[in-house]
Amino acid sequence: MENSLKKLKKEPFPVTGIPVIGVAAEYDPFHNGHALLLAKSRKALGPNGNNAPVVVTLSSCFTQRGLPALADKTARTKMALANGANLVLELPFVHACSAGPEFARGAISILAATRLVTHLAFGAEDASAFSEPLLEKLLNILIQEPLSFKLNLRNNLDSGCSYPKALALALERECPGSSRLVSSPNNALAMSYLSEIKRKGYRLIPIPVQRQGGAHNDETAGRMAGATAIRKALSETEEEGSWPEWINDAVPPSVMSILREERLNDRLCLGTGKLWDLLRGLLARSTPEALRACAGMEEGMEYLFIKHYARANSYGDFIGRCVCARYTRGRLQRQTVRCLAGLDRWTEKALLRSGPPYIRVLGYDDIGRELLRERKKFFSTTVPDVTVPMITRLAAATGAIGKKTAEAEFRASRLREILLPNPDLTREEKLIPLFHF
């Protein structure tokens, strides 16, 4: 077979000599908006961009919103590879189920460590804003953290603001007019990506893509419906045949086929009933001191959990009772998962501070396989002292940080399995990369 990468070589990019697009994603599930982002990011590279390889770093078993992914990592890898991605890498649980800055730090570190990716594509509510002079000033503030900024941020947090709101207010104080750039979810996450790139000096060229369709967490149905609307529609129906017709138009045919297969095999994580049972059991036997040892448990949150769990009649009701000016729904949901997964605060701090210790391959196609071969050849002949190893199974993780990251992934994967009708608690141990042809 003719090496398809050679057809694309036009510029002296690292490793492959071609532009390679990186994307941080959850694909929960993959929908038309995701397909549009891949198409537009390739188009942004010019005439030779249509065939540019795409490398995706994909959230593992739990997502940034602090809930189990609708479909498991294997199914979502299939969705990605069937719709334009060439190589899919895992974003470990400890980073995937974290706030924007930690999510971005993990995703960008993995993409940069491949030494394959040259561009970073991301969606934004206001893509044009990322070409304004204001952006550079904001990034410098986020990286350098001048004293006035840190004081304003702390005062906003102490007054009861959630972190996203406190950050937006502090930046607005430093740089009037900046709040519009960080107050919307996708823009804020994009700022985290760019801050990490600038802070670490990574050679990744940004490709901001204007988001289309409903806003983040919009539940509006239709062809450009977002993942929130799709998940809601699926979770509200018990039988495959009752799925709303509009979902067929909101996702590519291959994704619909994968969703149906996963539903048939009882592999979709629908609803939070089992999650609520597990959480109540944990809180019923936990003391405030024990909860305080959990990763991310801020002072006072443990009492909030203990106060409300006995009165709530569902997981949603419990989270709703705990939501306040300081703690957003996503923040609280992530916290419950950390507790259930047994992630302690010191382990989490060490893992987040160190960054992803390995690059785990979840799947690839012919182009992706060639990328991996080119990378292996590059490191074996040019840079033999590669510091971030590439693995295909969690058991291959080495070093203290690598093993701790893998252990957290195993626990989180088993936790998601328990939430399914017919859990397979050894599924993660058996998982190998998926080849799409």
C-alpha positions in Angstrom: 0.0 0.0 0.0 1.3 3.4 -0.9 2.2 5.4 2.1 -0.7 7.9 2.2 1.2 10.3 4.5 3.8 10.9 1.8 1.2 12.4 -0.4 0.6 15.2 2.1 4.2 16.3 2.8 4.5 19.9 1.8 6.1 21.6 4.8 8.8 20.6 7.3 6.6 19.8 10.3 8.0 17.6 13.1 8.2 13.8 12.8 5.9 13.4 9.8 6.8 16.5 7.8 3.0 17.3 7.4 0.4 19.3 9.3 -1.5 17.1 11.8 -4.6 18.5 13.6 -5.1 17.8 17.3 -8.5 17.8 19.0 -9.5 17.4 22.6 -12.9 15.8 22.8 -15.5 13.8 24.7 -17.8 12.8 21.8 -20.6 12.1 24.3 -21.9 11.3 21.7 -20.3 12.4 18.4 -22.7 14.6 16.5 -23.0 16.9 13.4 -21.3 19.8 15.2 -18.2 17.6 15.8 -18.1 16.6 12.2 -18.4 20.2 11.2 -15.4 21.2 13.4 -13.2 18.5 11.8 -14.2 19.6 8.3 -13.7 23.3 9.0 -10.4 22.7 10.8 -9.1 20.8 7.7 -10.4 23.6 5.4 -8.5 26.2 7.5 -5.2 24.6 6.4 -5.8 25.4 2.8 -5.9 23.3 -0.4 -3.8 20.5 1.1 -5.7 20.4 4.4 -8.6 18.2 3.2 -6.5 15.1 3.9 -4.7 16.3 7.0 -4.6 13.6 9.7 -6.6 14.2 12.9 -5.4 13.0 16.3 -8.0 13.1 19.1 -7.5 12.9 22.8 -10.7 11.4 24.2 -12.2 11.5 27.7 -12.2 8.1 29.2 -15.1 6.8 31.3 -16.3 10.0 33.0 -16.6 13.4 31.4 -15.8 16.9 32.5 -19.4 17.5 33.7 -18.8 14.8 36.3 -21.1 12.1 34.9 -20.5 8.7 33.3 -20.1 8.9 29.5 -23.2 7.8 27.6 -21.2 5.2 25.7 -17.9 3.7 26.8 -14.5 4.7 25.5 -14.5 1.9 22.9 -17.8 2.9 21.3 -16.8 6.6 21.3 -13.5 5.7 19.7 -15.4 3.9 16.9 -17.6 7.0 16.4 -14.4 9.2 16.1 -12.6 6.9 13.7 -15.7 6.4 11.5 -16.1 10.2 11.1 -12.8 11.7 10.3 -10.4 11.0 13.2 -7.3 8.9 12.4 -5.8 8.3 15.8 -7.6 8.3 19.2 -5.7 8.6 22.5 -7.1 8.4 26.0 -7.4 11.4 28.3 -7.0 9.7 31.7 -9.8 9.9 34.2 -7.9 12.2 36.6 -7.7 14.9 33.9 -11.0 14.1 32.0 -13.2 14.5 35.1 -11.7 17.8 36.1 -12.3 21.5 35.8 -11.4 23.3 32.5 -7.7 24.2 33.4 -6.9 20.6 34.4 -8.8 19.1 31.5 -6.9 21.3 29.1 -3.5 20.7 30.7 -4.0 16.9 30.3 -5.3 17.1 26.8 -2.7 19.6 25.5 0.2 17.7 27.2 -0.8 14.5 25.5 -1.2 16.0 22.1 2.1 17.8 22.4 4.0 14.8 23.7 3.1 12.8 20.6 5.4 15.1 18.6 3.0 14.4 15.8 0.4 17.2 16.3 1.1 20.6 14.7 -2.3 22.4 15.0 -5.0 22.5 17.7 -8.6 22.8 16.5 -11.3 23.9 19.0 -14.8 25.2 18.9 -15.7 28.6 20.3 -18.8 30.7 20.8 -16.9 33.6 19.3 -14.1 32.3 17.2 -13.2 35.8 15.8 -12.3 36.9 19.3 -9.2 34.7 19.3 -7.5 36.9 16.7 -7.9 40.1 18.7 -4.9 41.8 20.4 -6.9 41.4 23.7 -6.2 37.7 23.7 -2.4 38.0 24.2 -2.9 40.3 27.2 -5.4 37.9 28.8 -3.0 35.0 28.3 -0.2 36.9 29.9 -2.4 37.7 32.9 -3.4 34.0 33.3 0.2 32.8 33.1 2.0 35.5 35.1 -0.8 36.0 37.6 0.0 39.5 38.8 -0.8 40.3 42.4 -3.8 42.4 41.7 -5.3 39.6 39.6 -4.7 37.0 42.4 -6.2 39.3 45.0 -9.3 40.0 42.9 -9.7 36.3 42.2 -9.4 35.4 45.9 -11.9 38.1 46.9 -14.4 36.9 44.3 -14.1 33.3 45.6 -14.4 34.4 49.2 -17.6 36.3 48.4 -19.2 33.1 47.2 -18.6 33.1 43.4 -18.0 29.9 41.6 -14.5 29.7 40.1 -15.6 30.4 36.4 -17.5 33.5 37.5 -14.7 34.6 39.9 -12.1 34.2 37.1 -14.3 36.2 34.6 -14.7 39.1 37.1 -11.0 39.2 38.0 -10.0 39.3 34.3 -12.6 42.0 33.6 -11.1 44.1 36.4 -7.6 43.7 34.9 -8.7 44.1 31.3 -12.1 45.7 30.6 -14.0 44.0 27.9 -12.5 40.6 28.5 -15.4 38.9 30.2 -17.2 38.1 26.9 -14.2 36.0 25.9 -14.2 33.8 29.0 -17.8 33.8 30.2 -19.1 31.2 27.7 -18.1 27.6 28.3 -16.3 26.8 25.0 -14.5 30.1 24.9 -13.3 29.6 28.5 -12.0 26.1 27.7 -10.3 27.4 24.6 -8.5 30.0 26.8 -7.3 27.2 29.0 -5.9 25.4 25.9 -4.1 28.5 24.7 -2.8 29.3 28.2 -1.3 25.9 28.5 0.3 26.1 25.0 1.9 29.5 25.8 2.9 28.5 29.3 4.8 25.4 28.2 6.0 26.8 24.9 4.4 24.1 22.8 4.6 24.5 19.0 0.8 24.1 18.4 -0.9 26.5 16.0 -4.5 27.3 17.1 -7.4 26.8 14.7 -10.5 28.4 16.4 -13.8 27.2 14.8 -17.1 29.0 15.1 -19.5 26.8 17.0 -22.9 26.3 15.3 -26.1 25.1 16.7 -27.3 25.3 20.3 -25.2 26.8 23.1 -23.5 24.6 25.7 -26.1 22.6 27.7 -28.8 23.6 25.2 -31.5 21.0 25.1 -33.0 22.1 21.7 -33.7 19.3 19.3 -32.8 19.4 15.6 -30.1 18.6 13.1 -27.5 20.7 14.9 -28.5 19.6 18.4 -25.8 19.4 20.9 -24.7 16.4 23.0 -26.8 17.5 26.0 -30.1 17.4 23.9 -29.2 14.0 22.4 -28.3 12.5 25.8 -31.5 13.8 27.3 -33.7 12.4 24.5 -32.0 9.0 24.8 -32.3 8.8 28.6 -36.0 9.7 28.5 -36.8 6.7 26.4 -36.7 3.1 27.5 -37.0 1.3 24.2 -34.8 1.7 21.1 -37.9 2.1 18.8 -39.1 5.1 20.8 -36.0 7.2 20.2 -37.1 10.6 18.7 -36.8 10.7 14.9 -34.8 13.9 14.9 -31.8 12.1 16.5 -31.3 10.4 13.1 -30.6 13.8 11.6 -28.5 15.1 14.5 -25.7 12.4 14.3 -23.9 10.7 11.4 -25.4 7.3 10.3 -22.4 5.4 11.7 -22.9 7.0 15.1 -26.6 6.0 15.1 -25.7 2.5 14.3 -23.2 2.4 17.2 -25.7 3.8 19.6 -28.3 1.2 18.6 -25.8 -1.6 19.0 -24.7 -0.3 22.4 -28.3 0.0 23.5 -29.0 -3.5 22.4 -26.1 -4.8 24.4 -27.1 -2.7 27.5 -23.9 -0.7 27.2 -25.4 2.8 27.3 -25.2 4.5 30.7 -28.7 6.1 30.9 -29.9 7.8 34.0 -28.3 8.3 37.5 -30.3 5.8 39.6 -27.5 3.4 40.3 -25.1 6.3 40.8 -27.4 7.7 43.4 -27.6 4.3 45.2 -23.8 4.1 45.4 -23.4 7.7 46.5 -26.0 7.3 49.3 -24.3 4.2 50.5 -20.9 6.0 50.6 -22.3 9.1 52.4 -24.3 7.0 54.9 -21.1 5.4 56.2 -18.7 8.4 55.8 -17.6 10.9 58.5 -16.8 14.5 57.6 -13.1 13.6 58.2 -13.2 10.8 55.7 -14.9 12.9 53.1 -12.3 15.6 53.6 -9.6 13.3 52.5 -11.2 12.9 49.0 -9.6 14.8 46.1 -11.1 18.2 45.5 -13.2 18.3 48.7 -13.1 21.9 49.8 -13.7 23.0 53.4 -17.4 22.9 54.1 -18.4 20.8 51.1 -18.3 17.6 53.2 -21.0 19.0 55.6 -23.1 20.1 52.6 -23.1 16.5 51.3 -23.9 15.0 54.6 -26.7 17.6 55.2 -28.5 17.0 52.0 -28.1 13.3 51.0 -30.7 12.0 53.5 -33.3 14.5 52.4 -32.8 14.1 48.6 -34.9 11.6 46.7 -32.7 11.3 43.6 -29.2 12.2 42.4 -30.5 15.2 40.6 -32.3 16.4 43.6 -29.2 16.0 45.8 -27.0 18.0 43.4 -29.7 20.6 43.1 -29.9 21.0 46.9 -26.1 21.4 47.0 -25.7 23.9 44.2 -25.0 27.4 45.4 -23.1 30.5 44.4 -19.8 28.9 45.1 -20.4 25.4 43.8 -21.7 24.8 40.3 -23.5 21.7 39.2 -20.5 20.4 37.3 -18.2 21.0 40.2 -20.4 19.0 42.6 -20.9 16.2 40.1 -17.2 15.9 39.6 -16.7 15.8 43.4 -19.2 12.9 43.9 -17.3 10.8 41.2 -13.9 11.5 42.8 -15.3 10.2 46.1 -16.9 7.1 44.5 -13.7 6.4 42.6 -11.6 6.5 45.8 -9.3 9.3 44.6 -7.6 11.0 47.5 -6.5 14.6 47.5 -2.7 14.0 47.7 -2.7 11.4 44.9 -4.8 13.8 42.7 -2.4 16.7 43.4 0.6 14.6 42.5 -1.0 13.3 39.3 -2.3 16.7 38.1 1.0 18.4 38.9 3.0 15.8 36.9 0.8 15.7 33.9 -0.1 12.5 31.9 2.7 10.0 32.4 1.9 8.0 29.3 0.1 8.2 26.0 -2.5 5.4 25.7 -3.7 4.4 22.2 -7.4 3.7 22.0 -7.8 3.2 18.3 -6.5 4.1 14.8 -7.1 3.6 11.1 -4.5 3.2 8.3 -3.4 6.8 8.5 -3.2 6.6 12.3 -1.1 3.4 12.1 1.3 5.2 9.7 1.5 8.1 12.2 2.4 5.7 15.0 5.1 4.1 12.8 6.6 7.5 11.8 6.6 8.4 15.5 8.3 5.2 16.5 10.9 5.6 13.8 11.5 9.2 14.8 12.2 8.4 18.4 14.3 5.4 17.7 16.7 7.2 15.4 16.5 10.9 16.3 15.3 11.4 19.9 15.8 8.1 21.8 15.2 9.6 25.2 11.4 10.1 24.8 10.0 10.9 28.3 6.3 10.1 27.7 6.0 6.5 26.6 3.1 5.3 24.4 1.2 2.3 25.7 -1.7 0.2 24.5 -2.8 -1.4 27.8 -3.0 0.2 31.3 -1.0 -2.7 32.7 2.0 -1.4 30.8 2.1 1.8 32.7 5.4 2.2 34.6 6.8 4.5 37.3 5.1 5.7 40.4 3.0 8.3 38.7 2.2 6.1 35.7 0.9 3.3 38.0 -1.1 5.6 40.1 -2.7 7.1 37.0 -3.5 3.7 35.7 -4.9 2.6 39.1 -7.3 5.6 39.1 -8.3 4.7 35.6 -9.1 1.1 36.5 -11.2 2.2 39.5 -13.1 4.7 37.5 -13.8 2.2 34.7 -15.1 -0.4 37.1 -17.3 2.3 38.7 -18.9 3.1 35.3 -19.3 -0.7 34.6 -21.2 -1.1 37.9 -23.7 1.5 36.6 -24.7 -0.7 33.7 -27.3 -3.5 33.7 -24.7 -6.2 33.1 -21.3 -5.0 34.2 -18.1 -6.5 33.1 -15.6 -5.6 35.8 -12.6 -7.0 33.9 -13.4 -5.1 30.7 -10.6 -2.5 31.2 -8.0 -5.2 31.7 -9.0 -6.8 28.3 -9.1 -3.6 26.3 -6.8 -3.3 23.4 -6.6 -0.6 20.6 -9.4 -0.7 18.0 -8.4 -0.8 14.4 -10.8 0.8 12.0 -10.7 -0.1 8.3 
